[in-house]
């Protein structure tokens, strides 16, 4: 019998001048970035939460609290790799992941394949197991007003 688990992740950070914009581990040239204790990679944070959620292991803040100085400026690759390791240690396999980044600007379509490839590499998946979509907020709410960015992710595990 095949067992299936699904996890959902979401993250949101304020836009900040003077910080790099990092999405899926890829630095996107932009005049602003996202504010956060780590590198503020909303895409990898949401994906980490999706994997942890599928295992019922809480969220990223439980594993990497922003009150702990060792995570100051940390690459979010570390968080995702930790979650993927927990998946494997518990006998699960990542079937696929699907993600959405919501930012009013910049246009991100030219970075899709690099982000997909990086996530596939980190999770040891084929690129066709990684979905990455980009949306604007149609100028509605904090994201649409250019005050923040958010990401959503879903992960499906099989055993």
C-alpha positions in Angstrom: 0.0 0.0 0.0 1.2 3.5 -0.9 1.0 6.1 1.8 0.8 9.8 0.8 1.2 12.9 2.8 0.8 16.5 1.7 2.1 19.7 3.4 1.3 23.3 2.8 3.7 26.2 3.5 3.4 30.0 3.3 5.8 32.9 4.1 5.7 36.6 4.0 8.4 39.2 4.5 8.6 43.0 4.2 10.4 44.6 1.3 13.6 46.3 2.4 16.1 48.5 0.6 19.7 47.5 0.7 19.1 43.7 1.0 19.5 41.2 -1.8 16.3 39.6 -3.3 16.8 35.9 -2.9 14.1 33.5 -4.2 14.6 29.7 -4.3 18.3 30.2 -3.5 18.8 32.4 -6.6 19.8 36.1 -6.2 17.5 38.2 -8.4 18.9 41.6 -9.5 16.7 44.2 -7.9 16.9 47.5 -6.1 15.3 45.9 -3.0 15.2 42.6 -1.1 13.2 41.1 1.7 13.7 41.8 5.4 14.3 38.9 7.7 16.6 37.3 10.3 18.0 34.9 7.8 18.4 35.6 4.0 14.6 36.1 3.9 14.1 33.6 1.0 10.3 33.4 1.2 10.2 30.6 -1.4 12.6 28.3 0.5 10.9 29.2 3.8 7.5 28.2 2.4 8.9 25.0 0.9 10.6 24.1 4.2 7.3 24.6 6.0 5.5 22.4 3.4 7.9 19.6 4.0 7.7 20.0 7.8 4.0 20.2 7.7 3.7 17.0 5.6 5.5 15.2 8.5 3.5 17.0 11.2 6.8 18.4 12.6 5.7 22.0 13.1 7.1 24.9 11.2 10.4 26.6 10.3 10.3 28.8 13.4 10.3 25.8 15.7 13.4 24.4 14.0 15.2 27.6 13.3 14.0 30.3 15.7 14.7 33.9 14.8 15.7 34.5 18.4 18.8 32.4 17.9 21.7 34.4 16.7 23.2 31.4 14.8 20.6 31.9 12.1 21.2 35.6 11.6 21.9 36.0 7.8 21.8 32.2 7.3 21.2 30.8 3.9 17.7 29.3 3.6 19.3 26.3 1.8 20.2 25.0 5.2 16.6 25.1 6.4 15.3 23.2 3.3 18.1 20.7 3.4 17.3 20.0 7.1 13.6 19.4 6.3 14.5 17.1 3.3 16.8 15.1 5.6 13.9 14.7 8.1 11.7 13.4 5.2 14.3 10.8 4.2 15.1 9.8 7.8 11.4 9.0 8.3 11.3 6.8 5.2 9.4 9.2 3.0 10.2 10.3 -0.6 9.3 13.7 -2.0 7.0 13.0 -5.0 6.8 16.6 -6.1 6.6 20.2 -4.9 4.7 23.2 -6.3 5.3 26.8 -5.4 4.0 30.3 -6.0 5.8 33.6 -5.4 3.7 36.7 -5.1 5.5 39.9 -5.7 4.3 43.0 -7.5 7.7 43.6 -9.0 10.2 42.8 -10.4 9.1 40.5 -13.2 10.5 37.0 -12.4 9.8 34.9 -15.5 13.4 34.9 -16.6 14.5 33.3 -13.3 12.0 30.4 -13.3 14.3 27.7 -14.7 17.2 28.7 -12.5 15.0 28.6 -9.4 13.5 25.2 -10.4 16.9 23.8 -11.1 18.2 24.9 -7.8 15.3 23.6 -5.8 15.5 20.3 -7.7 19.3 20.1 -6.9 18.7 20.8 -3.2 15.9 18.3 -2.9 17.5 15.7 -5.2 14.6 15.7 -7.5 14.2 15.9 -11.3 13.3 19.3 -12.5 9.9 18.1 -13.7 9.0 17.4 -10.0 9.4 21.1 -9.2 6.7 23.7 -10.0 7.5 27.4 -9.7 4.9 30.1 -10.5 4.9 33.8 -10.2 2.0 36.1 -9.6 1.4 39.8 -8.8 -1.2 40.9 -6.3 -2.9 43.1 -8.8 -1.9 46.2 -6.7 -4.1 44.9 -3.8 -3.0 44.6 -0.2 0.6 44.9 1.1 2.1 42.8 -1.6 0.3 44.7 -4.4 1.3 48.0 -2.8 5.0 46.9 -2.9 5.4 46.6 0.8 5.9 42.8 1.1 6.3 39.6 -0.8 4.9 36.2 -0.1 5.3 32.6 -1.2 3.2 29.5 -1.0 4.3 25.9 -1.4 2.8 22.4 -1.3 4.8 19.2 -1.0 3.6 15.7 -1.7 5.4 12.8 0.1 5.1 9.1 -0.7 6.1 5.9 1.2 
